[in-house]
Amino acid sequence: MPKIAEIEYTPNPNAVKFVLRQPVAVGFPKSFPSREIAEADELAKALFEVGHVVSVFMQAVPTPAYDPDDAFLEQVRKVLSVQILPALAADGGGLEIVGRHEKQVMIRYMGACTTCPSGLTGTLVAIEGILKAEVDPEIVVIPV
């Protein structure tokens, strides 16, 4: 079982972040929104047994869920990777790009960001503002 290096509170009053001493999710994030889904993962299953745990999210470097040849989304991904994802990760969350339709970029929040009250307000406005300034002033970010 991995050792805990730190326990941190997040802006989401319903989430706590555990920083481990070794990686547990390699290649892509793991999300377990229920105890039943966690049955196949030893660590996630053990975390649900702690009590008061309603979901588990394990961060990793994500693989893109969109066409990597899409230059527009690649530009969005680069900005997110540098300016947004480190801040979200510091608070136990993240996001993934789901796709786009013209200048509408669809994202999915992950981890602590999934249920955070500011995910649809301040955080979303900040993400969209940075992308408007760095990528395209007509961009619209839509959480799905």
Backbone bond lengths (Angstrom), bond angles and torsions (degrees), N, CA, C in turn:
res aa  C-N    CA-C-N  psi(-1)  N-CA   C-N-CA  omega(-1)  CA-C   N-CA-C  phi
1 M - - - 1.446 - - 1.531 108.33 -
2 P 1.326 117.97 133.41 1.470 121.36 -179.15 1.528 111.98 -62.43
3 K 1.308 116.21 149.65 1.460 122.90 178.29 1.524 110.03 -91.48
4 I 1.326 116.82 141.40 1.461 122.23 179.11 1.521 108.81 -84.22
5 A 1.345 116.08 128.89 1.460 121.50 176.23 1.522 110.53 -91.26
6 E 1.338 117.05 -40.85 1.462 121.91 -178.43 1.523 109.84 -150.71
7 I 1.328 115.22 154.28 1.460 122.04 170.61 1.517 105.68 -121.98
8 E 1.343 116.12 126.97 1.459 120.59 -176.50 1.519 110.03 -127.65
9 Y 1.324 115.51 143.33 1.454 120.41 171.73 1.520 108.35 -82.29
10 T 1.321 116.49 152.72 1.462 122.31 -178.90 1.530 108.70 -116.69
11 P 1.330 118.40 167.79 1.464 119.62 175.24 1.527 112.93 -62.62
12 N 1.318 116.72 -21.88 1.456 121.33 177.03 1.528 108.08 -80.11
13 P 1.331 118.00 115.57 1.468 119.46 -177.78 1.526 113.87 -63.93
14 N 1.318 117.47 -11.56 1.462 121.63 -179.51 1.516 113.48 -101.55
15 A 1.344 117.57 9.30 1.469 119.68 -175.38 1.523 111.53 -135.11
16 V 1.317 115.14 144.12 1.462 123.02 174.32 1.518 107.26 -127.03
17 K 1.318 116.77 142.94 1.463 122.04 -178.40 1.532 109.00 -106.60
18 F 1.333 116.04 128.46 1.455 122.38 174.38 1.522 107.94 -108.22
19 V 1.318 117.32 121.94 1.459 122.21 177.18 1.520 106.63 -98.02
20 L 1.328 115.73 121.86 1.463 120.74 -176.85 1.522 110.82 -96.81
21 R 1.305 115.86 161.13 1.471 121.37 -179.74 1.516 113.05 -81.36
22 Q 1.310 117.51 -11.24 1.465 121.39 179.90 1.522 108.94 -142.28
23 P 1.334 117.57 152.09 1.462 119.66 179.95 1.529 111.77 -68.86
24 V 1.336 115.23 145.41 1.465 119.69 177.48 1.522 111.83 -122.97
25 A 1.318 117.46 -16.40 1.465 121.70 178.74 1.523 107.48 -122.54
26 V 1.308 116.46 110.80 1.459 121.02 -177.22 1.521 109.00 -109.41
27 G 1.331 116.56 128.49 1.453 121.61 174.32 1.508 114.79 96.04
28 F 1.322 118.00 -38.43 1.458 120.32 -179.30 1.523 108.32 -160.64
29 P 1.339 117.23 155.66 1.469 119.08 177.99 1.527 110.89 -67.19
30 K 1.313 115.28 153.00 1.462 121.24 175.68 1.521 107.55 -115.27
31 S 1.315 116.28 131.66 1.458 121.22 179.28 1.516 109.16 -125.08
32 F 1.334 115.90 128.72 1.453 122.19 179.68 1.531 107.89 -124.91
33 P 1.327 117.58 91.48 1.464 120.25 -176.54 1.527 114.38 -75.92
34 S 1.338 117.59 -5.06 1.465 119.78 178.56 1.526 110.06 -153.19
35 R 1.322 114.49 161.39 1.465 122.18 178.27 1.531 111.04 -60.31
36 E 1.327 116.80 -38.64 1.465 120.88 -178.00 1.530 111.46 -63.49
37 I 1.302 116.89 -41.39 1.460 120.73 -179.59 1.525 110.88 -69.54
38 A 1.330 116.98 -27.11 1.465 121.50 -177.96 1.522 113.59 -79.86
39 E 1.321 118.82 -7.32 1.465 121.93 -175.49 1.524 113.29 -54.47
40 A 1.327 118.71 -33.07 1.468 121.42 -175.93 1.529 113.23 -83.93
41 D 1.332 118.30 -8.99 1.465 121.45 -178.34 1.527 108.88 -113.52
42 E 1.322 116.72 117.78 1.464 121.79 -174.73 1.534 112.79 -57.79
43 L 1.330 117.55 -46.18 1.465 120.65 -178.33 1.525 111.39 -67.64
44 A 1.316 117.61 -47.54 1.469 120.95 -179.94 1.530 110.20 -61.24
45 K 1.302 117.04 -42.10 1.463 121.29 179.32 1.531 110.18 -61.02
46 A 1.330 116.71 -44.29 1.468 120.80 179.12 1.531 111.53 -64.18
47 L 1.324 117.04 -36.08 1.463 119.91 179.15 1.524 111.53 -66.54
48 F 1.324 117.40 -38.46 1.461 120.08 177.48 1.528 111.49 -64.58
49 E 1.324 117.24 -27.67 1.458 121.13 -179.75 1.518 113.02 -75.70
50 V 1.339 117.60 -12.21 1.465 121.70 179.73 1.522 110.73 -63.42
51 G 1.307 117.47 -35.86 1.461 122.03 -177.73 1.511 110.77 108.81
52 H 1.313 116.79 143.02 1.470 124.15 -179.97 1.528 112.89 63.80
53 V 1.322 119.13 8.95 1.464 122.33 177.11 1.524 107.56 -90.36
54 V 1.344 116.34 124.72 1.463 119.64 -179.01 1.525 112.52 -112.48
55 S 1.349 117.49 -15.67 1.464 121.25 173.52 1.521 108.81 -160.68
56 V 1.330 115.31 157.99 1.468 121.83 -179.92 1.522 107.64 -132.32
57 F 1.333 115.88 136.04 1.464 122.17 177.56 1.519 107.73 -131.74
58 M 1.325 117.30 127.37 1.465 122.75 178.68 1.515 107.96 -115.02
59 Q 1.331 116.05 120.89 1.458 120.13 -176.65 1.519 112.07 -82.14
60 A 1.312 114.39 150.17 1.461 123.11 173.75 1.515 106.76 -158.73
61 V 1.304 116.64 172.99 1.458 119.56 175.46 1.517 107.45 -73.34
62 P 1.338 117.89 115.71 1.467 119.31 -174.59 1.517 113.22 -76.21
63 T 1.317 114.57 152.76 1.456 120.46 171.18 1.526 107.03 -95.05
64 P 1.320 118.67 142.97 1.460 119.24 -175.45 1.523 112.60 -64.55
65 A 1.346 115.70 139.78 1.451 121.71 177.65 1.526 110.13 -99.09
66 Y 1.310 116.39 17.23 1.457 121.53 -176.99 1.522 107.68 -132.73
67 D 1.294 116.41 174.11 1.460 122.70 -179.67 1.530 110.16 -68.41
68 P 1.331 119.04 112.98 1.461 121.14 -179.01 1.537 112.96 -66.90
69 D 1.323 117.48 -11.56 1.464 120.73 177.22 1.530 111.94 -87.51
70 D 1.319 117.77 -2.72 1.461 122.57 177.90 1.531 107.42 -78.63
71 A 1.321 117.47 102.84 1.470 122.50 -175.07 1.528 111.97 -60.91
72 F 1.325 117.27 -37.20 1.472 120.89 179.53 1.527 110.35 -62.74
73 L 1.336 116.92 -49.85 1.464 120.09 -179.73 1.520 111.97 -69.03
74 E 1.296 117.45 -30.45 1.464 120.16 176.92 1.532 109.90 -64.95
75 Q 1.316 116.40 -39.28 1.463 121.29 176.42 1.535 109.85 -64.21
76 V 1.331 117.36 -43.39 1.461 122.27 177.02 1.522 109.80 -60.61
77 R 1.333 116.64 -46.35 1.468 121.11 -179.25 1.520 111.61 -58.89
78 K 1.331 116.85 -42.45 1.467 120.49 -179.67 1.527 111.44 -63.01
79 V 1.328 116.50 -43.90 1.471 120.10 178.99 1.529 110.16 -64.29
80 L 1.324 116.63 -45.25 1.466 120.20 178.73 1.527 111.10 -60.31
81 S 1.331 116.46 -42.45 1.467 120.99 -177.38 1.517 112.60 -62.38
82 V 1.320 116.35 -35.00 1.463 120.63 -176.71 1.527 112.17 -89.54
83 Q 1.335 117.18 -43.03 1.457 120.02 -168.81 1.526 115.61 -104.49
84 I 1.314 118.49 -19.75 1.464 120.44 -173.83 1.533 112.60 -116.17
85 L 1.314 117.16 -52.57 1.463 120.54 -172.90 1.527 114.48 -58.63
86 P 1.345 119.77 -38.81 1.471 117.83 177.84 1.534 112.68 -60.76
87 A 1.325 117.08 -38.26 1.470 120.39 179.10 1.524 110.71 -68.27
88 L 1.321 117.13 -42.79 1.462 119.99 178.76 1.529 110.30 -65.16
89 A 1.321 116.74 -41.90 1.466 120.82 179.87 1.521 111.15 -63.66
90 A 1.318 117.08 -36.35 1.462 120.77 179.07 1.521 111.20 -62.38
91 D 1.330 116.63 -25.04 1.457 121.40 179.51 1.527 112.83 -102.40
92 G 1.336 117.05 13.73 1.453 120.65 175.49 1.522 114.96 84.68
93 G 1.322 116.66 17.90 1.451 119.66 -177.71 1.505 113.09 -130.84
94 G 1.289 115.28 -168.45 1.454 121.65 178.76 1.507 109.52 -178.00
95 L 1.309 115.00 -172.88 1.459 120.84 174.43 1.505 108.10 -155.11
96 E 1.312 114.59 159.49 1.456 120.27 174.50 1.514 108.43 -129.85
97 I 1.307 115.10 149.68 1.456 120.72 175.30 1.521 106.91 -83.68
98 V 1.322 115.73 124.51 1.456 120.60 -178.71 1.526 110.27 -90.75
99 G 1.319 116.55 -36.18 1.460 120.98 -179.60 1.510 109.88 164.34
100 R 1.319 115.22 -164.72 1.457 118.93 178.72 1.513 110.49 -154.06
101 H 1.329 114.39 159.78 1.455 123.38 170.44 1.521 105.07 -133.56
102 E 1.327 116.15 109.65 1.456 122.69 -174.62 1.529 109.14 54.55
103 K 1.338 118.99 -115.26 1.469 120.00 -178.35 1.521 112.51 -103.10
104 Q 1.319 116.69 15.44 1.456 121.95 174.42 1.523 107.98 -95.68
105 V 1.327 116.56 120.75 1.457 121.94 -179.99 1.521 108.00 -106.58
106 M 1.330 116.06 124.87 1.461 121.00 179.88 1.521 109.34 -97.71
107 I 1.332 114.66 129.49 1.460 121.07 178.59 1.519 109.54 -123.02
108 R 1.314 115.46 157.38 1.461 121.43 174.24 1.523 106.79 -126.45
109 Y 1.336 115.53 121.79 1.457 120.01 175.97 1.515 109.74 -70.66
110 M 1.334 115.98 151.75 1.448 121.78 -179.43 1.525 109.44 -135.21
111 G 1.314 116.82 158.85 1.454 121.97 176.67 1.518 112.15 62.74
112 A 1.334 116.30 -138.92 1.458 121.32 -177.30 1.524 111.93 -60.62
113 C 1.312 117.57 -24.74 1.473 120.84 -179.61 1.527 112.28 -69.48
114 T 1.314 117.40 -21.79 1.455 121.74 -176.15 1.525 112.42 -58.92
115 T 1.318 116.52 -41.10 1.464 120.30 -176.97 1.522 112.85 -114.32
116 C 1.313 117.41 10.38 1.464 120.26 -177.80 1.532 110.32 -71.38
117 P 1.326 117.73 131.16 1.462 120.44 179.65 1.529 113.87 -58.78
118 S 1.330 118.10 -30.26 1.469 119.58 -177.98 1.525 112.87 -83.91
119 G 1.328 118.03 -3.41 1.464 121.46 -179.25 1.518 113.63 -60.51
120 L 1.315 116.85 -32.45 1.464 120.17 -179.18 1.521 112.18 -101.58
121 T 1.314 116.61 2.43 1.468 119.52 179.70 1.524 109.41 -122.25
122 G 1.307 117.67 -101.62 1.468 122.23 -173.79 1.510 115.02 -56.28
123 T 1.316 117.06 -45.98 1.460 120.29 -178.53 1.523 111.04 -63.84
124 L 1.314 116.79 -45.82 1.461 121.11 -179.94 1.526 111.15 -63.43
125 V 1.327 116.80 -42.44 1.471 120.87 178.27 1.528 110.25 -62.36
126 A 1.332 117.09 -41.33 1.468 120.55 179.28 1.530 111.28 -65.34
127 I 1.325 116.67 -44.67 1.469 120.69 179.17 1.527 109.85 -59.88
128 E 1.319 116.21 -49.28 1.459 120.08 -178.62 1.527 111.21 -63.93
129 G 1.329 117.54 -39.60 1.462 120.84 179.02 1.520 112.81 -62.65
130 I 1.322 116.35 -43.04 1.466 120.39 178.65 1.523 110.24 -65.53
131 L 1.327 117.20 -42.98 1.465 119.88 179.83 1.523 111.72 -67.18
132 K 1.330 117.96 -35.17 1.473 120.86 175.84 1.530 110.09 -63.19
133 A 1.316 117.10 -41.34 1.467 121.26 -178.60 1.527 112.21 -73.21
134 E 1.330 116.90 -36.25 1.468 120.85 -172.37 1.533 114.78 -96.41
135 V 1.347 116.80 -27.00 1.462 119.51 -173.26 1.525 112.17 -115.98
136 D 1.338 116.55 -58.43 1.468 120.19 -175.36 1.524 108.44 -161.16
137 P 1.332 118.72 127.17 1.465 120.38 -178.35 1.533 114.48 -65.83
138 E 1.313 117.68 -12.77 1.469 121.10 179.80 1.514 113.71 -99.54
139 I 1.317 117.38 4.59 1.461 120.99 -177.67 1.532 110.42 -66.19
140 V 1.323 114.93 144.50 1.470 122.22 175.39 1.527 106.71 -128.03
141 V 1.333 116.53 130.53 1.455 120.80 179.75 1.523 108.47 -104.86
142 I 1.321 115.74 128.83 1.461 121.61 -176.32 1.532 108.61 -123.16
143 P 1.334 117.41 117.56 1.475 118.47 174.31 1.530 109.35 -77.82
144 V 1.319 116.02 136.12 1.469 120.67 179.13 1.505 110.76 -121.02
